Amino acid sequence: MSTIFEGSAVALVLPMLDDGSIDYDGFKRQVQRMIDGGVQALLVNGTTGETPTITIEEEFKLTEITIEMAKGTGIKVIAGAGSNDTETALKKAKFNKEAGADAILVVTPYYNKTSQRGLIEHYTYIADRVDIPMIVYNVPGRTGMNIAVDTVVELAKHKNIQAMKDATDNINYAMDVLTHTQGLDFDLYSGCDDNILPFIAAGGKGVISVLSNVYPRETEMFAQACLKGDLKLAQEMAYAFNDVSKYLFVDVNPIMPKAALARLGVCGEMVRRPLIPTTDANKQLLFNAMKRFEEKGY
């Protein structure tokens, strides 16, 4: 098994027009910014892409756009294939495979949830039917359930289940998973921009990043410093990024990244209800942190 990517992948923001429809031109601009910024992979239709409020047809169109734009760049495309309905997740996985995605990201079932045994069934059912590398996505703050370490170990034995995105923001959990999946050809990616340094130092292969939407080149530089053991640079960048990462999540993701991108002139702040634009006070916290980071001159 080969590692899907090493370094930073961007969890792509989905720009919206003022009427709430998808800003496809803005999306293409953002994808191109990420390609030009040197990210290792593009994640389309993740949490940051507001998948709960877009249709499956919109998801498929966005996947096709991303794959077409990434052709010939060497940048991997990871397509979201999550659902709380296993058959819908399978339908997405099949489409993404046929469209030419390099891997899929499959979140744990949410709302109806399931048991740990049910998680094994859910992921194995999809992996048995679609021959594409799968990244399991553990984000209990959104789904209401955690993937137990023993469950991760069992899933890691499947040839198509090759990695996990860990958005628990719990380095102890990550250490436990890394310890017990040694020798299983299974990789771990951080899903939290505030723990990139300790996560990669522990053995993670990189980050699937929200921060990268705003600073793709610098986030990739940071991830590579961590991977290459350049502790001095990695620590400097961790400290420099700390407040930006914090305030990117002072409101519900992806509200704050869109505010940041509006400041940069990339797209507007529009999000689909029930999400709403943030407050001026929150924006000021983020913009001040961005200014301090930008003054570092990375």
Kinemage of the C-alpha trace (Angstrom):
@kinemage 1
@onewidth
@group {chain A} dominant
@subgroup {mainchain}
@vectorlist {calphas} color= white
{ca met a 1} P 0.000 0.000 0.000
{ca ser a 2} L 1.228 3.490 -0.805
{ca thr a 3} L 0.440 6.526 1.305
{ca ile a 4} L -2.349 8.618 -0.230
{ca phe a 5} L -0.489 11.871 0.447
{ca glu a 6} L 2.081 13.315 2.848
{ca gly a 7} L 1.779 16.931 3.916
{ca ser a 8} L -1.311 19.111 3.630
{ca ala a 9} L -4.621 18.467 1.946
{ca val a 10} L -7.175 21.253 1.818
{ca ala a 11} L -10.778 20.652 2.873
{ca leu a 12} L -12.230 22.898 0.195
{ca val a 13} L -14.612 25.707 1.083
{ca leu a 14} L -17.660 25.958 -1.188
{ca pro a 15} L -18.332 29.566 -2.246
{ca met a 16} L -21.996 30.612 -2.465
{ca leu a 17} L -23.726 33.472 -4.253
{ca asp a 18} L -25.966 35.883 -2.342
{ca asp a 19} L -29.061 33.838 -3.233
{ca gly a 20} L -27.519 30.713 -1.695
{ca ser a 21} L -26.714 28.998 -4.977
{ca ile a 22} L -23.242 27.603 -5.578
{ca asp a 23} L -20.686 30.047 -6.921
{ca tyr a 24} L -18.998 27.665 -9.339
{ca asp a 25} L -16.625 30.345 -10.660
{ca gly a 26} L -15.598 31.145 -7.086
{ca phe a 27} L -15.101 27.445 -6.418
{ca lys a 28} L -12.823 27.138 -9.439
{ca arg a 29} L -10.827 30.167 -8.292
{ca gln a 30} L -10.379 28.573 -4.893
{ca val a 31} L -9.315 25.220 -6.361
{ca gln a 32} L -6.770 27.007 -8.554
{ca arg a 33} L -5.444 28.947 -5.532
{ca met a 34} L -4.887 25.630 -3.777
{ca ile a 35} L -3.138 24.099 -6.794
{ca asp a 36} L -0.927 27.175 -7.140
{ca gly a 37} L -0.278 27.059 -3.383
{ca gly a 38} L 1.250 23.591 -3.604
{ca val a 39} L -1.133 21.491 -1.525
{ca gln a 40} L -0.648 17.735 -1.763
{ca ala a 41} L -4.342 16.905 -2.102
{ca leu a 42} L -7.751 18.487 -2.665
{ca leu a 43} L -10.671 17.277 -0.561
{ca val a 44} L -13.969 18.088 -2.238
{ca asn a 45} L -17.356 17.637 -0.526
{ca gly a 46} L -16.105 17.491 3.033
{ca thr a 47} L -17.551 19.195 6.090
{ca thr a 48} L -16.013 22.521 5.052
{ca gly a 49} L -17.782 22.129 1.703
{ca glu a 50} L -21.211 22.292 3.400
{ca thr a 51} L -22.263 18.857 2.159
{ca pro a 52} L -25.246 18.593 4.552
{ca thr a 53} L -27.024 21.339 2.592
{ca ile a 54} L -26.072 20.554 -1.005
{ca thr a 55} L -27.622 17.918 -3.248
{ca ile a 56} L -25.927 14.747 -4.415
{ca glu a 57} L -26.059 16.121 -7.968
{ca glu a 58} L -24.180 19.231 -6.810
{ca glu a 59} L -21.633 17.030 -5.031
{ca phe a 60} L -21.016 15.044 -8.206
{ca lys a 61} L -20.579 18.204 -10.313
{ca leu a 62} L -18.068 19.610 -7.806
{ca thr a 63} L -16.146 16.334 -7.835
{ca glu a 64} L -15.945 16.408 -11.637
{ca ile a 65} L -14.717 20.027 -11.626
{ca thr a 66} L -12.036 19.267 -9.041
{ca ile a 67} L -10.770 16.171 -10.843
{ca glu a 68} L -10.616 18.022 -14.161
{ca met a 69} L -8.684 20.934 -12.640
{ca ala a 70} L -6.230 18.622 -10.866
{ca lys a 71} L -5.355 16.647 -14.012
{ca gly a 72} L -1.665 16.732 -14.800
{ca thr a 73} L -0.710 18.529 -11.581
{ca gly a 74} L 0.216 15.484 -9.508
{ca ile a 75} L -2.168 16.692 -6.795
{ca lys a 76} L -4.450 13.981 -5.421
{ca val a 77} L -8.238 14.372 -5.313
{ca ile a 78} L -10.082 12.979 -2.308
{ca ala a 79} L -13.855 13.012 -2.713
{ca gly a 80} L -16.308 12.957 0.149
{ca ala a 81} L -18.543 9.890 0.095
{ca gly a 82} L -20.179 10.116 3.493
{ca ser a 83} L -23.790 9.571 4.486
{ca asn a 84} L -25.782 8.270 7.431
{ca asp a 85} L -27.285 5.818 4.907
{ca thr a 86} L -24.852 3.118 3.826
{ca glu a 87} L -26.402 2.666 0.377
{ca thr a 88} L -26.143 6.395 -0.338
{ca ala a 89} L -22.516 6.359 0.767
{ca leu a 90} L -21.919 3.423 -1.566
{ca lys a 91} L -23.555 5.311 -4.456
{ca lys a 92} L -21.221 8.250 -3.834
{ca ala a 93} L -18.191 5.980 -3.555
{ca lys a 94} L -18.995 4.308 -6.880
{ca phe a 95} L -19.438 7.663 -8.609
{ca asn a 96} L -16.170 9.013 -7.216
{ca lys a 97} L -14.297 5.911 -8.323
{ca glu a 98} L -15.715 6.131 -11.847
{ca ala a 99} L -15.034 9.877 -12.032
{ca gly a 100} L -11.347 9.292 -11.295
{ca ala a 101} L -10.892 10.347 -7.675
{ca asp a 102} L -7.713 9.095 -6.016
{ca ala a 103} L -9.421 8.326 -2.704
{ca ile a 104} L -12.687 8.788 -0.820
{ca leu a 105} L -13.413 10.208 2.617
{ca val a 106} L -16.249 8.482 4.477
{ca val a 107} L -17.582 10.032 7.676
{ca thr a 108} L -19.150 7.949 10.438
{ca pro a 109} L -22.965 7.739 10.165
{ca tyr a 110} L -24.604 10.618 12.017
{ca tyr a 111} L -27.959 11.167 13.737
{ca asn a 112} L -29.148 7.545 13.468
{ca lys a 113} L -25.532 6.602 14.382
{ca thr a 114} L -24.799 2.903 14.950
{ca ser a 115} L -22.789 0.564 17.184
{ca gln a 116} L -19.087 -0.221 16.844
{ca arg a 117} L -20.123 -3.456 15.146
{ca gly a 118} L -22.322 -1.400 12.851
{ca leu a 119} L -19.394 0.862 11.980
{ca ile a 120} L -17.353 -2.140 10.908
{ca glu a 121} L -20.271 -3.324 8.761
{ca his a 122} L -20.810 0.150 7.249
{ca tyr a 123} L -17.214 0.696 6.211
{ca thr a 124} L -16.547 -2.887 5.157
{ca tyr a 125} L -19.718 -2.996 3.051
{ca ile a 126} L -18.508 0.005 1.032
{ca ala a 127} L -14.861 -1.085 0.870
{ca asp a 128} L -15.827 -4.549 -0.386
{ca arg a 129} L -17.803 -3.065 -3.291
{ca val a 130} L -15.621 -0.177 -4.501
{ca asp a 131} L -11.920 -0.676 -5.155
{ca ile a 132} L -10.640 2.748 -4.147
{ca pro a 133} L -8.523 3.887 -1.186
{ca met a 134} L -10.782 4.946 1.681
{ca ile a 135} L -10.079 7.422 4.462
{ca val a 136} L -12.331 6.849 7.466
{ca tyr a 137} L -13.431 10.157 9.017
{ca asn a 138} L -13.805 10.332 12.794
{ca val a 139} L -15.404 13.615 13.914
{ca pro a 140} L -17.463 12.886 17.048
{ca gly a 141} L -18.172 16.568 17.698
{ca arg a 142} L -20.414 16.533 14.615
{ca thr a 143} L -21.607 12.942 14.363
{ca gly a 144} L -22.178 12.153 18.040
{ca met a 145} L -20.063 9.011 18.013
{ca asn a 146} L -16.413 8.065 18.274
{ca ile a 147} L -14.656 5.234 16.469
{ca ala a 148} L -13.156 3.017 19.167
{ca val a 149} L -9.484 2.148 18.779
{ca asp a 150} L -10.306 -1.571 18.484
{ca thr a 151} L -12.712 -0.721 15.652
{ca val a 152} L -10.022 1.266 13.837
{ca val a 153} L -7.652 -1.691 14.149
{ca glu a 154} L -10.254 -4.036 12.652
{ca leu a 155} L -10.998 -1.662 9.764
{ca ala a 156} L -7.291 -1.124 9.090
{ca lys a 157} L -6.982 -4.779 8.089
{ca his a 158} L -9.075 -4.168 4.927
{ca lys a 159} L -6.917 -3.510 1.868
{ca asn a 160} L -9.047 -0.568 0.734
{ca ile a 161} L -9.348 1.128 4.132
{ca gln a 162} L -6.005 2.860 4.124
{ca ala a 163} L -6.212 5.807 6.514
{ca met a 164} L -8.252 7.788 9.016
{ca lys a 165} L -8.865 11.512 9.377
{ca asp a 166} L -8.853 12.121 13.114
{ca ala a 167} L -10.851 15.223 14.059
{ca thr a 168} L -11.212 14.290 17.715
{ca asp a 169} L -8.551 16.900 18.602
{ca asn a 170} L -7.363 14.389 21.193
{ca ile a 171} L -3.676 13.597 20.846
{ca asn a 172} L -4.004 10.740 23.342
{ca tyr a 173} L -6.516 9.048 21.041
{ca ala a 174} L -4.203 9.569 18.066
{ca met a 175} L -1.306 8.023 19.987
{ca asp a 176} L -3.451 5.010 20.860
{ca val a 177} L -4.477 4.501 17.223
{ca leu a 178} L -0.898 4.902 15.981
{ca thr a 179} L 0.345 2.450 18.596
{ca his a 180} L -2.166 -0.256 17.750
{ca thr a 181} L -2.092 0.065 13.943
{ca gln a 182} L 1.664 -0.358 13.616
{ca gly a 183} L 2.440 -2.829 10.850
{ca leu a 184} L -1.047 -2.598 9.301
{ca asp a 185} L -0.219 -0.243 6.380
{ca phe a 186} L -2.626 2.299 7.805
{ca asp a 187} L -2.044 6.049 7.931
{ca leu a 188} L -3.414 8.773 10.161
{ca tyr a 189} L -4.173 12.370 9.200
{ca ser a 190} L -5.031 15.199 11.537
{ca gly a 191} L -8.375 16.893 10.992
{ca cys a 192} L -7.500 19.754 13.362
{ca asp a 193} L -5.217 22.624 12.415
{ca asp a 194} L -4.334 23.340 16.034
{ca asn a 195} L -2.440 20.061 16.550
{ca ile a 196} L -0.468 19.620 13.318
{ca leu a 197} L 2.944 19.661 15.001
{ca pro a 198} L 2.328 17.096 17.778
{ca phe a 199} L 0.182 14.957 15.468
{ca ile a 200} L 2.839 14.601 12.764
{ca ala a 201} L 5.599 14.274 15.363
{ca ala a 202} L 3.691 11.291 16.762
{ca gly a 203} L 3.627 9.595 13.343
{ca gly a 204} L 0.751 11.159 11.413
{ca lys a 205} L 1.262 11.630 7.679
{ca gly a 206} L -0.187 15.123 7.465
{ca val a 207} L -3.309 17.215 7.860
{ca ile a 208} L -6.617 17.604 6.072
{ca ser a 209} L -6.801 21.296 6.692
{ca val a 210} L -9.294 24.143 6.927
{ca leu a 211} L -6.464 26.634 7.464
{ca ser a 212} L -5.075 25.735 4.047
{ca asn a 213} L -8.064 27.428 2.387
{ca val a 214} L -6.624 30.720 3.594
{ca tyr a 215} L -2.867 30.022 3.540
{ca pro a 216} L -2.175 27.010 1.285
{ca arg a 217} L 1.526 27.604 0.671
{ca glu a 218} L 2.303 28.351 4.301
{ca thr a 219} L 0.275 25.395 5.617
{ca glu a 220} L 2.127 23.059 3.284
{ca met a 221} L 5.452 24.580 4.384
{ca phe a 222} L 4.455 23.965 8.005
{ca ala a 223} L 3.405 20.363 7.382
{ca gln a 224} L 6.602 19.590 5.510
{ca ala a 225} L 8.730 21.114 8.281
{ca cys a 226} L 6.996 18.760 10.710
{ca leu a 227} L 7.489 15.748 8.427
{ca lys a 228} L 11.153 16.522 7.791
{ca gly a 229} L 11.954 17.029 11.455
{ca asp a 230} L 12.774 20.731 11.137
{ca leu a 231} L 11.658 21.359 14.708
{ca lys a 232} L 12.784 24.987 14.847
{ca leu a 233} L 10.717 26.032 11.818
{ca ala a 234} L 7.819 23.782 12.802
{ca gln a 235} L 7.621 25.317 16.270
{ca glu a 236} L 7.879 28.857 14.893
{ca met a 237} L 5.059 28.230 12.435
{ca ala a 238} L 2.917 26.451 15.028
{ca tyr a 239} L 3.127 29.514 17.263
{ca ala a 240} L 2.557 31.907 14.348
{ca phe a 241} L -0.521 29.989 13.169
{ca asn a 242} L -1.994 29.378 16.618
{ca asp a 243} L -4.358 32.357 16.864
{ca val a 244} L -5.443 32.087 13.219
{ca ser a 245} L -6.354 28.431 13.725
{ca lys a 246} L -8.203 29.290 16.936
{ca tyr a 247} L -10.305 32.058 15.426
{ca leu a 248} L -11.084 30.096 12.256
{ca phe a 249} L -13.239 28.010 14.613
{ca val a 250} L -14.643 30.739 16.850
{ca asp a 251} L -17.888 30.214 14.897
{ca val a 252} L -19.221 27.078 13.192
{ca asn a 253} L -17.028 25.892 10.324
{ca pro a 254} L -16.998 26.999 7.480
{ca ile a 255} L -18.378 30.400 8.507
{ca met a 256} L -15.012 31.862 9.540
{ca pro a 257} L -12.959 30.535 6.582
{ca lys a 258} L -15.455 32.201 4.259
{ca ala a 259} L -15.052 35.469 6.167
{ca ala a 260} L -11.286 35.149 5.724
{ca leu a 261} L -11.635 34.431 2.001
{ca ala a 262} L -13.946 37.428 1.617
{ca arg a 263} L -11.224 39.563 3.233
{ca leu a 264} L -8.802 38.186 0.637
{ca gly a 265} L -11.243 38.896 -2.217
{ca val a 266} L -11.659 35.235 -3.203
{ca cys a 267} L -15.388 34.804 -2.574
{ca gly a 268} L -18.283 36.062 -0.480
{ca glu a 269} L -19.292 35.115 3.055
{ca met a 270} L -22.591 33.459 2.116
{ca val a 271} L -23.354 30.120 3.795
{ca arg a 272} L -26.493 28.006 3.476
{ca arg a 273} L -28.969 28.063 6.328
{ca pro a 274} L -29.048 27.002 9.107
{ca leu a 275} L -25.536 28.479 9.053
{ca ile a 276} L -25.405 32.271 8.965
{ca pro a 277} L -22.570 34.795 8.561
{ca thr a 278} L -20.601 35.601 11.689
{ca thr a 279} L -20.486 38.773 13.781
{ca asp a 280} L -18.237 41.774 13.191
{ca ala a 281} L -16.578 41.069 16.557
{ca asn a 282} L -15.639 37.525 15.488
{ca lys a 283} L -14.329 38.775 12.164
{ca gln a 284} L -12.153 41.326 13.910
{ca leu a 285} L -10.601 38.627 16.095
{ca leu a 286} L -9.753 36.561 13.012
{ca phe a 287} L -8.581 39.468 10.873
{ca asn a 288} L -6.275 40.733 13.614
{ca ala a 289} L -4.780 37.236 13.943
{ca met a 290} L -4.352 37.026 10.171
{ca lys a 291} L -2.600 40.386 10.118
{ca arg a 292} L -0.189 39.285 12.830
{ca phe a 293} L 0.533 36.074 10.936
{ca glu a 294} L 1.045 37.856 7.619
{ca glu a 295} L 3.523 40.229 9.241
{ca lys a 296} L 5.747 37.198 9.935
{ca gly a 297} L 6.500 37.088 6.216
{ca tyr a 298} L 6.394 33.357 5.570
